[in-house]
Amino acid sequence: MFAALAGGLILLLLVVMASAAERMRLYQEAFGLTELRLYTTAFMGWLLLVVCWPLADSTLPPSTIRT
């Protein structure tokens, strides 16, 4: 149950991030690339990696831990 709800939350977060990236693309197209827009775009890319890392990690088989 928790995994399904967490997956739905991450999916909705990705929708919000896609909307923000599209708006940033439109700003850059209309007004040009500034240093702040470059940093903002890079930060959104970093956030995408941070959010998607657990998704990619959860699809891998669990590692064996030796004690």
C-alpha positions as semicolon CSV with decimal commas, in nm:
position;residue;x (nm);y (nm);z (nm)
1;M;0,000;0,000;0,000
2;F;0,278;0,241;0,096
3;A;0,473;0,170;-0,224
4;A;0,170;0,244;-0,441
5;L;0,101;0,572;-0,263
6;A;0,466;0,674;-0,273
7;G;0,481;0,591;-0,644
8;G;0,172;0,802;-0,708
9;L;0,326;1,092;-0,516
10;I;0,648;1,068;-0,715
11;L;0,449;1,054;-1,038
12;L;0,263;1,373;-0,945
13;L;0,593;1,536;-0,849
14;L;0,733;1,451;-1,191
15;V;0,430;1,616;-1,352
16;V;0,495;1,935;-1,154
17;M;0,865;1,923;-1,248
18;A;0,780;1,875;-1,616
19;S;0,550;2,176;-1,600
20;A;0,823;2,387;-1,438
21;A;1,077;2,277;-1,700
22;E;0,837;2,367;-1,980
23;R;0,773;2,710;-1,829
24;M;1,148;2,766;-1,795
25;R;1,195;2,667;-2,159
26;L;0,932;2,921;-2,261
27;Y;1,099;3,194;-2,051
28;Q;1,434;3,117;-2,210
29;E;1,282;3,122;-2,557
30;A;1,108;3,455;-2,500
31;F;1,367;3,644;-2,293
32;G;1,693;3,460;-2,350
33;L;1,926;3,262;-2,128
34;T;2,054;3,442;-1,820
35;E;2,283;3,316;-1,549
36;L;1,994;3,272;-1,307
37;R;1,790;3,075;-1,561
38;L;2,090;2,854;-1,628
39;Y;2,134;2,782;-1,256
40;T;1,761;2,720;-1,219
41;T;1,759;2,474;-1,509
42;A;2,065;2,293;-1,370
43;F;1,901;2,271;-1,027
44;M;1,583;2,127;-1,180
45;G;1,796;1,863;-1,353
46;W;1,967;1,780;-1,023
47;L;1,628;1,750;-0,853
48;L;1,516;1,513;-1,128
49;L;1,816;1,289;-1,059
50;V;1,753;1,296;-0,684
51;V;1,386;1,206;-0,729
52;C;1,446;0,933;-0,988
53;W;1,740;0,770;-0,808
54;P;1,518;0,578;-0,560
55;L;1,296;0,464;-0,847
56;A;1,591;0,321;-1,036
57;D;1,736;0,175;-0,717
58;S;1,412;0,004;-0,621
59;T;1,404;-0,190;-0,949
60;L;1,741;-0,351;-0,880
61;P;1,758;-0,678;-0,688
62;P;1,852;-0,638;-0,324
63;S;2,219;-0,674;-0,251
64;T;2,343;-0,949;-0,026
65;I;2,490;-0,826;0,301
66;R;2,759;-1,038;0,459
67;T;2,806;-1,020;0,830
